[in-house]
């Protein structure tokens, strides 16, 4: 006989103007299990959990906790019911310490004042109990993204959460941090906590989940046990068709150099050298992948090429035009396209509409404007075509960018940058936060851009992505290019180089 559910969601429906985000969704959670909620971007996963957490109110449906009806009208009521949520984009106060963030609104006091020593001691005890090592006195703005996530989890546990909702928890983590998170989830499960794990990553659900529920376009498609599930089968449930999980591309036919980097030295925000005299080129009709563990100079290299950070020395040339020291707009005008690694900070203006975001670079030129006059209808028409072509869901040209899911925000950026027909496309984490169907689409578009003669510089922490897309692979370690490989290199060899095991570049 199946175990009675701890939590049940029955017939949950939520409508927004022009969109049915959840359409009669059923979902249940057992005590001490990890139940994955899997689906494409815009399938309704986050909306469903925001309803459970009291951020939205359902139009129809009901909740049951331990078999009893449950009404949740606010996050406070969710917390009181033992439900905690860690959002995809963290909700921490950077200038406060770890301990202050965790106990916020539930602080231990000594008279009218915060008892900082008691707060730090409580956080330390909690972190030791659940294997979530943190420094209670560290300021949030100075700790890693992975550590910030631990703080968010501890914040929920401090408030007595028995049910934890983790919304796309690995979207901003490195592979190493993701592995650490899975260890934490296993520990929490061992303590009897129940976890709803929202994701679109097939390999993750097969590693961590006990059961998997698939949503598609707001509806429950199926709930399956992990045993016997496969990536191909789950992808078919998510997308409703067969999905090609490998990149299908012909050998590159590289032409003349479009991007040339010579002896480039770049400092980080502390003034310390983090890109150390590197040289390479990207030719027309090829994809050059930059592999490496996060923090080895990738971000600073991208910033220098796209005009977001000055180089200390060296030279950057795009289409035979030197752009060293140029502004971001001048780099764009020279033919650089940029898919940034942080879509919300550098990719979009979240309060702008999608039409405005798509026109960010070209709004001063015809046909978007003429003699200083902007033509909004033309912006809207262009955006509508691109949103359809790139299958952006969750809104139209007049929708604010901030209202879209993270994956659909990413699609908007890809649509804008690819449609500009750049000579050189710098693609930094281009599929971060995308589902399997969208990843397939973006990979295919990058290969098409390559085949049309663009030069593509791909920077990704996903080793599978680097190996499947790249025609040449450069390994960055401590700011140096330590190896160069062809596309047939093994994961073991490239992984060794990424960890500094190979210090001299070798020919592809």
N, C-alpha and C positions, 0 to 999 in steps of 0.2 A: 504494500500500500504506500502511495507517494506521501511524503511528509507534507503536513499542512503548511501553507505559505505564511511567512511572517508578515508580508506586505502584499496587497493586491490592488491593482489598478484595473478598473473595468469600464470599458466603453468611453474612454477619455477622448473628447472632441474639443478642438480649439481652432477657432476661425479668426483670421486677420483679414483686413480689406483685400479682397481678390485672391486670398490664399486660404486653403484648409490645411493647417500645419499638422494637426492630428485628427484622424478620422476613425473614431471608434476603437482606439487602441486598447488592447488587453496586455497586461504584464504582471508577473508576480515574482517575488523574491523570498527565498527560504533562509532560515537562520544559518549563519556560518558558511554561506556560499558566495562565490563571485559570479554574478549574472551579467554577461556582456550585452549591451544594447548596440547593435551593429547596423550601419546604414550609410547610404551616400550622403554627401553634403546636401543639406536641405531636406533630409528625409523626415525630420521632426524629432530627432533624438533629444537635442538640447531643450526644445520647447516642452517636451513631455516631462523632463526632469525639472525644468523651471516651474512647471505647474505643481509638481510634487513638493517642491521647496517653497511654494507660496509666492513666487515672483509673478506668476500669471494665475488667472482663475479659469478653470475649464468651463466651456459652454455646456457640456454634457458629461456624464460619467460620475464615478464614485471611487473613493479610496476605502480600504479596510486594513487595519493594523491589528494583528492577533485576532482576526475574525470579527473585529468590531468596527463599525463605521467611523471614519476619520474625516474631519473637516480641517483644511489648512488654508488660512486666508492671508498668511504672512510668513516670512522666514522665521520670525520669532516663534510662531506656532509650530513650524516644522522642527525647529531646534528643541522646543519643549516636548515634542513627540519622539525625540531621539534620532532625528534625521539631520545629517550634516552634508554640505555640498562644497566641493572644491572646484571652482570654475576654471575654464580653460585659460582665461586671462585673470591672473591673481588679483585679489582685493586686499592688498596689504598697504600699510602706510610706510613709505620708504624711510622717513626720517626718525621712525620709532625703532626700538630694539625688537628682537625676536620675542622676548618675554612680554613686552608691552603690547605687541600685536596679538599675541595668543590670549592674553587675559582681558583684552579690551572689552568694556561693557560688562565684565564679570570679575572685576579686579578685587584681589585681597587688599584690605585697607587696615591702617593703624590710625584709629580716630578718623579724621576727615581726609587723610593722605594715603596715597598708594604705598603699600608695603612692598617696595621693590625686591628686597631680599626674599620675602615669602613668595612673591611671584616667580622669581628666577628659580627658587628651590622647587616649586610645584612643576614648573616646565621641565626642569632637569629630571625629576622623578618620572614624569609622564613620558619623556623621550627615552629614558632607559627602559621603561616597562615595554614599550612598543618597538624598540630598536630603531628609533628615529633620532639619530644623533644630531643635535643642534647646539649652537652656542647661545644661551639665553641673553647674554649681554651684547651680542653682535647687532649692528644696525642693519636693517633689511636691505638698504640700498647698497650695502657692501658685500652681500652674500650671493652665491650663484643661483641660477634659476632653479636648479634641482633642490637646493636648500630651501628656497622660498616655498616650493611645493610642500616640503616637509612641514614647514611652519603652518601652511594652510591646513594640512591634515591634523596636526597637533591642535590647531585652533578648534576644529570640529570635535576632536576627542575630549578636549578640555571641557567642552560644553555637554559632554555625556552622550555623544552620538553612538548609537548602536547600528545605524544604517548610514553608510558613506556613499555619496554620489561623486564619482570621479569623472569629470567632463573632459574628454580628450586629454587625459593626463600626460601623455608622452609627446604631445604636439610640439612642445618647446624644449624637449629634453634631448641630450646627446644619447647615443647608444649605451654608454656606461651608466648614465643617470637612469635610463629606462630599466636596465638590469637591476639597479639598486631599488627602484620603485617596486618591481615585481617581488623582490625579497620582502619589502615592507608589507605589500598586500598579503603575501603568504603568512607573514607573522600576524597581521590583523585578523585574518581568517582563523588562524589557530587560537586567537583570543575570543572567538565567537562572534566577531563583527561580520555584518552582511554588507556586501559591496556591489554597487551598480557601476559597471565599468563601461563608459560611453566611448566608442572608438569607431574608426572605419578601417583599421589596420588588421588584415586577416591573420597575419602571423602572431599578433599579440593575443587575439582571442583564443587561438589554438594553444597558446602557451599558458594563459593565466585563468581562463574562464572555466566554470563548471557547466554552465548552460549558456546558450547564445540565442537571443531574440533578434530577428532581422526586421527592420522597418524599411518600407519603400514608399516614397511619396505620401507619407503620413499614415500608412496603414501597416498593421502587423501582418507580416508574410508567414513567419513560422518561428517556432522555438525548438531548438535541437540541442541534444547533449554534445559536449565536446568530443566524446568518444565516437569515432567514425566520421567526424566532420573533416572536410578538406577545404583548402583555399579555393579550389575551382568551384566546388559546390556552394560555398558561402558567397562567392563573387556572383554566381548565377542568381542566387536569391536576392542579393542586394540590387543588382542592376536589371534583372529580368531578361538577360541574354548571356550568351557565352562571352567571357572577357579574356582577351589575350594578355597573359601575365608576364610576357617577355616582350622585349622591344624587337620589332622586325625591321631591319634596315640593311641596305646594301653597303659595301665598302665605300669609304669616303674617296672623293676625287679632289683633294686639296689643291687650291690655286695659289694666288699671291698672298702675302701677309696683309691682314687687315688691322690687326692689333699687334704692336711690337712694344715690349717692355724691356728696358735696358738698365741694368745695374740699379734697380729701384730700391731705395731705402725709405721706410715709412716708420714714424713714431706712433705710439699709442697715446691715449689721453693723458698719461702720466709723463710723457716726454721720453719714454724708454723705447729703444729701437726694437721693433717687432717684425718688420720685413727687412731682410738683411742682404741687400745687394743682389736681388734675383733678376734673371733675364729669361724671357721666353717669348714666343709669338703664337698667334692664332691666325690660321690662314683661311681664306675663303673656302667654304665647303667642308669645314671640319668642326667637330666638337672636341674641345680640349677640356678634360675634367681635372679639377683640383681636388685631390683627396687629402684628408688629414683629420686628426682629432681636433675638436673645437678648441680655439684659443691659441692656435699656432700661426696667427697672422692673416688668416683668411679674410676677416672683416676689414682689417686695415688695408689689405691689398685691393679689395673691391672698392672701398671708399676712395682710394687714390685714383683708381681708373675712372671712376664716375664723378670725380670732382668734389666729393664730400669731405675729403681730408687732404691737406697739402703733403707732398712728398718732401722728405728732407733733401734727397738728391736722386739723380737718375733721370730717366726720360721715358715718356709714354707717347706713343704715336698711334693715331687712328686714321686709316685711309690716307697715309702719307702726310697727315697734319698733326703737328705736335700739340698735345693737349695738357702737358704737364703744368699743373697750377691753374688750369682753367676752372671756371665755375661749373656747377652741375648743368646749368642751361647751356653753356658753351659746349660741354661734352656731349649733351644730347644733340645739339645742332651739328656737331661733327660726325654724328652717326652712331652714337652709343645708345643702346637700349638697356634698361636696367630693371630686372625683377628683384626687388630688395629682399633681404632675409627677414626683415620685420615688416610685415604688410601693414600693420596698424600705425606704426611710428613713421615709416618712410614711404610706404606704398600708396596710402590713401589719406584723404582728408575725410574723416569719419562723418562730419556734419554736412558735407557736400553730398549732392545727389550723385547717382551713378553716372548720369550724363555729364555732370561737371567734372567728376573724377577722370572720366575717359578723355575729356578735352583739356586736361591740365597743361599739357605741353603745347598743343596746337591751337588753343583758343584765339591766339592773336593773328592767325593766318586764315586765308580763304580756304574753304568756304565757311568756316566757323564765324569769321568776322570780316569786316571791310571798313576801312577808314575809321577804325575805333569803335564801330558798332558791332555788337555781338548778336548772333541770330540763334536764339534758344531753340527754335523748332528744328534747326539743322543739327544742333547738338543732340537733341532728343532722338531724331531719326537715325543718326549715326550710332548712338548708343543702343537703340532698340535692335538694330541689325547685329551688332557685335554681341550683345547679351544672348541673342538667339543662337548665333554661330558658335559661341563658346559655352552654351548650355548653362548660363548663370540662372540659378533658381532663387526664389524668395523675394522677388521684387522686379520693378521695371525701371525705366530711365529716371523717373522722379523719386525713386526710393533712396533714402539716405544710406550711404555706404555702411554706417554703423549698425544698421538693422539687419544686415546679412550675416549668415554663418561665416566662420573663419574661412572655410574652404571656398565658399562662393566669393568672398572678398578676394581670395587669391586668384580666382578665375578672372575677375574684373581686371586685375593688374596684368595678368598674362595677355588678356585680350587687348588692352591698351598698348602694351609694349610691342607685341608681335605685329599689330595692325599698323604701327608706325614705319615698318620696313627698315629697321636699323641695319647698318653694315655689320656692326658688332653687337651681339646680345650677351650681356652679362646676366646669367641666370643663377641667382643665389638661393639655394633651397627652394627650387621652383615648385615642388610638389608637397611642401610642408603643409600638413593639415588637409590634404586632398584625399578623397576616397579612391578606391581601386579603379572605378570607371573614369574618374577625372584624371588620375595619374596616366592611364592609358592614353587619354586624349592629349594631355600636355606633352607626353613623350613623343607622340606621333607628330605634333605640331613642331616640336624642336627639330626632329629629324627632317621634316619638310622644309623648315627654314634653312637647315644645313644644305639640303639638296638644291635649294634655290640660290646658293652662293653666299649665305651669311657666314660669318665667323662666330662661333658660340663658345663662350667661356662658362663652363658649368662648375659651380661650387656647391658641393653637397656633402652632408655628413652621412648620407645613406650610401653605404658602399655598393649595394646592389644597383643603385641608380647610376653611380659612377661607372661601374663595370659594364652595364648594359647599354649605356648611351655614348660613352666616350670613344673617340677614335685614337686619341692619345691621352695618357694619364700622367699628371705631374703630382708628386707627393710633397706636401709642405710640412716641414717639421721644424719647430722653433724658428720660424721665419726664413728658412732656407728650402730650396728645392733640392731634396735629397735623392730623388729617383725619378726616372721617366720610363713609362712602359707603353707597350701596345695594348690593344683591347683584349688580348688572350691571356693576360697575366692572371695568376691564381690569387684567390682571396688571401691565402696564407702569406704569399710573398709580399703583396701590397700591404697587408696588415702589419707585417714585420717592419716595413719601411715607415709606416705611419707612427709606429712607436719608437722610431729612432734607431732601428736595427740595421739600417742601410744608410750610410752617411754620404756616399758619393753617387752622383747621378750616373745612370747607365743609359745607353742608347736604346730606343724602342725597337 
